Amino acid sequence: MPINANATFRKFLVASLPGPTVEKRRSLNQNIRASTECILNAGPPLSSTASNLNDAEAIQRAKAGDPAAFEYLYRLHSPRVYALCLRMIRDTTEAEDLTQEAFLLLFRKIHTFRNESAFSTWLHRLAVNLVLMRLRKKAPSVVSIEATADSDDENAPSSNLEYGAPDLTLEGSIDRINLERCIALLPASFTATRRAISA
């Protein structure tokens, strides 16, 4: 692909992403709705050549490096990709970054799309893989075994960590999984009786 098309698409993609929002939101659903509307209305209106495209033409032209075709694909699919990233990450800033990375990855990998599935399905899988890779790269929190709380320190947490002790939160979930497996092994007559008793 020509280098100038790559630079043009990056400038478009960075310029069309919404800026950070300052207002506080009350719930995740409002957060998704407001951010998705922000992405839908982001940037200048579609150019006349991009608005006349259909999906198949846009994909073929994007494979050839046409910035207007990428603009069309971005405008069409960015709200869904953003919503997917936000559902998986639950952080608006990181979801915006991942959306941008997904479309930059699309720009680099669109030549691998073989029309064996719907383009939206292929893009969805590309975005999911990108988010999963980001989650794998995040380092788990590290707790030092050597760090002990001083008994004289008033700011120290009141609960003492006991290393090697069973985790009761995990213990309950394992018991619940084992119970569900055992219930699934029961004959149908027992499960029907259990439903009638619990109702």
Short mmCIF file of the C-alpha atoms (twelve columns), coordinates in Angstrom:
data_MODEL
# 
_entry.id   MODEL 
# 
loop_
_atom_site.group_PDB 
_atom_site.id 
_atom_site.type_symbol 
_atom_site.label_atom_id 
_atom_site.label_alt_id 
_atom_site.label_comp_id 
_atom_site.label_asym_id 
_atom_site.label_seq_id 
_atom_site.Cartn_x 
_atom_site.Cartn_y 
_atom_site.Cartn_z 
_atom_site.pdbx_PDB_model_num 
ATOM 1   C CA . MET A 1   0.000   0.000   0.000  1 
ATOM 2   C CA . PRO A 2   1.211   3.507   -0.638 1 
ATOM 3   C CA . ILE A 3   2.672   5.305   2.360  1 
ATOM 4   C CA . ASN A 4   0.685   8.477   1.730  1 
ATOM 5   C CA . ALA A 5   -2.649  6.587   2.037  1 
ATOM 6   C CA . ASN A 6   -1.490  5.161   5.378  1 
ATOM 7   C CA . ALA A 7   -0.581  8.618   6.701  1 
ATOM 8   C CA . THR A 8   -3.846  10.103  5.417  1 
ATOM 9   C CA . PHE A 9   -5.923  7.404   7.096  1 
ATOM 10  C CA . ARG A 10  -4.070  7.800   10.412 1 
ATOM 11  C CA . LYS A 11  -4.671  11.557  10.367 1 
ATOM 12  C CA . PHE A 12  -8.366  10.986  9.625  1 
ATOM 13  C CA . LEU A 13  -8.730  8.326   12.316 1 
ATOM 14  C CA . VAL A 14  -7.031  10.349  15.023 1 
ATOM 15  C CA . ALA A 15  -8.903  13.537  14.111 1 
ATOM 16  C CA . SER A 16  -12.308 11.887  14.021 1 
ATOM 17  C CA . LEU A 17  -12.163 10.186  17.434 1 
ATOM 18  C CA . PRO A 18  -14.012 12.110  20.133 1 
ATOM 19  C CA . GLY A 19  -12.093 14.013  22.769 1 
ATOM 20  C CA . PRO A 20  -12.254 13.077  26.435 1 
ATOM 21  C CA . THR A 21  -15.548 13.768  28.156 1 
ATOM 22  C CA . VAL A 22  -15.500 15.645  31.442 1 
ATOM 23  C CA . GLU A 23  -19.031 15.124  32.689 1 
ATOM 24  C CA . LYS A 24  -19.733 12.336  35.152 1 
ATOM 25  C CA . ARG A 25  -22.121 9.612   34.131 1 
ATOM 26  C CA . ARG A 26  -24.317 7.611   36.422 1 
ATOM 27  C CA . SER A 27  -24.337 4.162   34.874 1 
ATOM 28  C CA . LEU A 28  -22.544 2.047   32.318 1 
ATOM 29  C CA . ASN A 29  -25.590 2.033   30.000 1 
ATOM 30  C CA . GLN A 30  -25.672 5.819   29.891 1 
ATOM 31  C CA . ASN A 31  -21.919 5.744   29.388 1 
ATOM 32  C CA . ILE A 32  -22.194 3.436   26.366 1 
ATOM 33  C CA . ARG A 33  -25.077 5.401   24.860 1 
ATOM 34  C CA . ALA A 34  -23.403 8.811   25.247 1 
ATOM 35  C CA . SER A 35  -20.006 7.635   24.012 1 
ATOM 36  C CA . THR A 36  -21.478 5.816   21.033 1 
ATOM 37  C CA . GLU A 37  -23.446 8.929   20.061 1 
ATOM 38  C CA . CYS A 38  -20.213 10.886  20.387 1 
ATOM 39  C CA . ILE A 39  -18.465 8.550   17.941 1 
ATOM 40  C CA . LEU A 40  -21.398 8.643   15.527 1 
ATOM 41  C CA . ASN A 41  -21.321 12.428  15.391 1 
ATOM 42  C CA . ALA A 42  -17.536 12.724  15.392 1 
ATOM 43  C CA . GLY A 43  -15.646 14.395  12.626 1 
ATOM 44  C CA . PRO A 44  -16.719 16.132  9.451  1 
ATOM 45  C CA . PRO A 45  -19.553 14.764  7.305  1 
ATOM 46  C CA . LEU A 46  -18.808 12.002  4.831  1 
ATOM 47  C CA . SER A 47  -17.304 13.046  1.552  1 
ATOM 48  C CA . SER A 48  -19.521 12.714  -1.519 1 
ATOM 49  C CA . THR A 49  -17.537 9.739   -2.863 1 
ATOM 50  C CA . ALA A 50  -17.704 7.887   0.475  1 
ATOM 51  C CA . SER A 51  -21.463 8.365   0.891  1 
ATOM 52  C CA . ASN A 52  -22.184 6.700   -2.487 1 
ATOM 53  C CA . LEU A 53  -20.392 3.433   -1.593 1 
ATOM 54  C CA . ASN A 54  -21.881 0.118   -0.573 1 
ATOM 55  C CA . ASP A 55  -20.074 -2.387  1.656  1 
ATOM 56  C CA . ALA A 56  -18.584 -4.574  -1.076 1 
ATOM 57  C CA . GLU A 57  -17.298 -1.592  -3.070 1 
ATOM 58  C CA . ALA A 58  -15.902 0.047   0.053  1 
ATOM 59  C CA . ILE A 59  -14.019 -3.109  1.032  1 
ATOM 60  C CA . GLN A 60  -12.522 -3.500  -2.450 1 
ATOM 61  C CA . ARG A 61  -11.534 0.160   -2.598 1 
ATOM 62  C CA . ALA A 62  -10.126 0.014   0.938  1 
ATOM 63  C CA . LYS A 63  -7.989  -2.961  -0.089 1 
ATOM 64  C CA . ALA A 64  -6.630  -0.747  -2.860 1 
ATOM 65  C CA . GLY A 65  -5.795  1.976   -0.306 1 
ATOM 66  C CA . ASP A 66  -8.635  4.473   -0.911 1 
ATOM 67  C CA . PRO A 67  -8.970  6.775   2.160  1 
ATOM 68  C CA . ALA A 68  -12.623 7.567   1.358  1 
ATOM 69  C CA . ALA A 69  -13.462 3.859   1.543  1 
ATOM 70  C CA . PHE A 70  -11.757 3.595   4.935  1 
ATOM 71  C CA . GLU A 71  -13.694 6.634   6.056  1 
ATOM 72  C CA . TYR A 72  -16.931 4.930   5.017  1 
ATOM 73  C CA . LEU A 73  -16.004 1.691   6.827  1 
ATOM 74  C CA . TYR A 74  -14.954 3.601   9.915  1 
ATOM 75  C CA . ARG A 75  -18.171 5.619   10.084 1 
ATOM 76  C CA . LEU A 76  -20.264 2.515   9.510  1 
ATOM 77  C CA . HIS A 77  -18.599 0.142   11.982 1 
ATOM 78  C CA . SER A 78  -16.926 2.303   14.657 1 
ATOM 79  C CA . PRO A 79  -19.967 2.554   16.984 1 
ATOM 80  C CA . ARG A 80  -20.260 -1.240  17.184 1 
ATOM 81  C CA . VAL A 81  -16.524 -1.727  17.675 1 
ATOM 82  C CA . TYR A 82  -16.467 0.944   20.378 1 
ATOM 83  C CA . ALA A 83  -19.452 -0.598  22.186 1 
ATOM 84  C CA . LEU A 84  -17.767 -4.010  22.057 1 
ATOM 85  C CA . CYS A 85  -14.511 -2.640  23.484 1 
ATOM 86  C CA . LEU A 86  -16.392 -0.749  26.195 1 
ATOM 87  C CA . ARG A 87  -18.340 -3.879  27.209 1 
ATOM 88  C CA . MET A 88  -15.133 -5.874  27.512 1 
ATOM 89  C CA . ILE A 89  -12.887 -3.227  29.124 1 
ATOM 90  C CA . ARG A 90  -15.417 -1.044  31.022 1 
ATOM 91  C CA . ASP A 91  -13.237 2.053   30.657 1 
ATOM 92  C CA . THR A 92  -14.211 4.742   28.154 1 
ATOM 93  C CA . THR A 93  -10.702 6.040   27.537 1 
ATOM 94  C CA . GLU A 94  -9.257  2.605   26.966 1 
ATOM 95  C CA . ALA A 95  -12.241 1.648   24.783 1 
ATOM 96  C CA . GLU A 96  -11.584 4.699   22.593 1 
ATOM 97  C CA . ASP A 97  -7.916  3.724   22.312 1 
ATOM 98  C CA . LEU A 98  -8.826  0.156   21.426 1 
ATOM 99  C CA . THR A 99  -11.316 1.351   18.808 1 
ATOM 100 C CA . GLN A 100 -8.599  3.416   17.192 1 
ATOM 101 C CA . GLU A 101 -6.168  0.493   17.351 1 
ATOM 102 C CA . ALA A 102 -8.785  -1.823  15.852 1 
ATOM 103 C CA . PHE A 103 -9.214  0.430   12.827 1 
ATOM 104 C CA . LEU A 104 -5.467  0.892   12.436 1 
ATOM 105 C CA . LEU A 105 -5.176  -2.897  12.518 1 
ATOM 106 C CA . LEU A 106 -8.003  -3.080  9.985  1 
ATOM 107 C CA . PHE A 107 -6.058  -0.698  7.767  1 
ATOM 108 C CA . ARG A 108 -3.037  -3.008  7.903  1 
ATOM 109 C CA . LYS A 109 -4.935  -6.306  7.653  1 
ATOM 110 C CA . ILE A 110 -7.843  -5.589  5.301  1 
ATOM 111 C CA . HIS A 111 -6.047  -7.382  2.468  1 
ATOM 112 C CA . THR A 112 -6.454  -10.632 4.471  1 
ATOM 113 C CA . PHE A 113 -10.272 -10.401 4.393  1 
ATOM 114 C CA . ARG A 114 -11.416 -13.167 2.019  1 
ATOM 115 C CA . ASN A 115 -15.221 -12.598 1.929  1 
ATOM 116 C CA . GLU A 116 -15.818 -15.995 3.579  1 
ATOM 117 C CA . SER A 117 -17.918 -14.322 6.270  1 
ATOM 118 C CA . ALA A 118 -19.616 -10.987 6.720  1 
ATOM 119 C CA . PHE A 119 -17.206 -8.073  7.028  1 
ATOM 120 C CA . SER A 120 -18.796 -7.018  10.326 1 
ATOM 121 C CA . THR A 121 -18.174 -10.517 11.740 1 
ATOM 122 C CA . TRP A 122 -14.545 -10.418 10.646 1 
ATOM 123 C CA . LEU A 123 -14.068 -6.939  12.130 1 
ATOM 124 C CA . HIS A 124 -15.805 -8.022  15.351 1 
ATOM 125 C CA . ARG A 125 -13.374 -10.942 15.714 1 
ATOM 126 C CA . LEU A 126 -10.432 -8.645  14.978 1 
ATOM 127 C CA . ALA A 127 -11.565 -6.245  17.724 1 
ATOM 128 C CA . VAL A 128 -12.186 -9.053  20.236 1 
ATOM 129 C CA . ASN A 129 -8.714  -10.462 19.631 1 
ATOM 130 C CA . LEU A 130 -7.200  -7.010  20.080 1 
ATOM 131 C CA . VAL A 131 -9.014  -6.497  23.397 1 
ATOM 132 C CA . LEU A 132 -8.029  -9.947  24.624 1 
ATOM 133 C CA . MET A 133 -4.391  -9.246  23.787 1 
ATOM 134 C CA . ARG A 134 -4.595  -5.988  25.757 1 
ATOM 135 C CA . LEU A 135 -6.086  -7.818  28.734 1 
ATOM 136 C CA . ARG A 136 -3.306  -10.417 28.604 1 
ATOM 137 C CA . LYS A 137 -0.642  -7.701  28.602 1 
ATOM 138 C CA . LYS A 138 -2.003  -6.120  31.769 1 
ATOM 139 C CA . ALA A 139 0.165   -7.178  34.652 1 
ATOM 140 C CA . PRO A 140 -1.657  -8.745  37.600 1 
ATOM 141 C CA . SER A 141 -1.419  -6.874  40.859 1 
ATOM 142 C CA . VAL A 142 1.628   -7.858  42.868 1 
ATOM 143 C CA . VAL A 143 1.464   -8.208  46.643 1 
ATOM 144 C CA . SER A 144 4.767   -8.389  48.457 1 
ATOM 145 C CA . ILE A 145 5.017   -11.280 50.887 1 
ATOM 146 C CA . GLU A 146 7.688   -9.451  52.840 1 
ATOM 147 C CA . ALA A 147 5.546   -6.366  53.409 1 
ATOM 148 C CA . THR A 148 3.986   -6.573  56.851 1 
ATOM 149 C CA . ALA A 149 1.830   -4.002  58.538 1 
ATOM 150 C CA . ASP A 150 3.330   -2.355  61.599 1 
ATOM 151 C CA . SER A 151 1.176   -2.688  64.665 1 
ATOM 152 C CA . ASP A 152 2.089   0.898   65.625 1 
ATOM 153 C CA . ASP A 153 0.920   2.314   62.277 1 
ATOM 154 C CA . GLU A 154 -2.624  3.694   62.566 1 
ATOM 155 C CA . ASN A 155 -3.080  3.889   58.774 1 
ATOM 156 C CA . ALA A 156 -2.356  0.201   58.267 1 
ATOM 157 C CA . PRO A 157 -5.290  -1.959  57.148 1 
ATOM 158 C CA . SER A 158 -7.055  -3.649  60.037 1 
ATOM 159 C CA . SER A 159 -7.371  -7.055  58.397 1 
ATOM 160 C CA . ASN A 160 -4.209  -9.133  58.470 1 
ATOM 161 C CA . LEU A 161 -3.372  -11.050 55.332 1 
ATOM 162 C CA . GLU A 162 -2.767  -14.686 56.050 1 
ATOM 163 C CA . TYR A 163 -0.840  -16.256 53.221 1 
ATOM 164 C CA . GLY A 164 -1.773  -19.829 52.344 1 
ATOM 165 C CA . ALA A 165 -5.229  -19.533 53.928 1 
ATOM 166 C CA . PRO A 166 -8.210  -20.704 51.856 1 
ATOM 167 C CA . ASP A 167 -10.019 -18.005 49.930 1 
ATOM 168 C CA . LEU A 168 -13.649 -18.230 51.011 1 
ATOM 169 C CA . THR A 169 -14.951 -16.306 47.996 1 
ATOM 170 C CA . LEU A 170 -13.473 -18.871 45.621 1 
ATOM 171 C CA . GLU A 171 -14.469 -21.778 47.823 1 
ATOM 172 C CA . GLY A 172 -18.160 -20.907 47.481 1 
ATOM 173 C CA . SER A 173 -17.977 -20.703 43.693 1 
ATOM 174 C CA . ILE A 174 -16.276 -24.102 43.435 1 
ATOM 175 C CA . ASP A 175 -18.959 -25.655 45.657 1 
ATOM 176 C CA . ARG A 176 -21.653 -24.068 43.488 1 
ATOM 177 C CA . ILE A 177 -20.097 -25.506 40.304 1 
ATOM 178 C CA . ASN A 178 -19.823 -28.964 41.873 1 
ATOM 179 C CA . LEU A 179 -23.451 -28.790 43.043 1 
ATOM 180 C CA . GLU A 180 -24.661 -27.832 39.545 1 
ATOM 181 C CA . ARG A 181 -22.717 -30.749 38.038 1 
ATOM 182 C CA . CYS A 182 -24.223 -33.191 40.530 1 
ATOM 183 C CA . ILE A 183 -27.749 -31.900 39.858 1 
ATOM 184 C CA . ALA A 184 -27.165 -32.326 36.118 1 
ATOM 185 C CA . LEU A 185 -26.294 -36.008 36.714 1 
ATOM 186 C CA . LEU A 186 -29.595 -36.698 38.506 1 
ATOM 187 C CA . PRO A 187 -32.367 -38.486 36.570 1 
ATOM 188 C CA . ALA A 188 -35.091 -36.316 35.054 1 
ATOM 189 C CA . SER A 189 -37.686 -37.378 37.642 1 
ATOM 190 C CA . PHE A 190 -35.577 -35.979 40.502 1 
ATOM 191 C CA . THR A 191 -35.047 -32.631 38.787 1 
ATOM 192 C CA . ALA A 192 -38.804 -32.317 38.060 1 
ATOM 193 C CA . THR A 193 -39.554 -33.037 41.741 1 
ATOM 194 C CA . ARG A 194 -36.951 -30.492 42.815 1 
ATOM 195 C CA . ARG A 195 -38.502 -27.831 40.568 1 
ATOM 196 C CA . ALA A 196 -41.959 -28.547 41.957 1 
ATOM 197 C CA . ILE A 197 -40.694 -28.277 45.544 1 
ATOM 198 C CA . SER A 198 -38.749 -25.068 44.946 1 
ATOM 199 C CA . ALA A 199 -41.718 -23.415 43.188 1 
# 
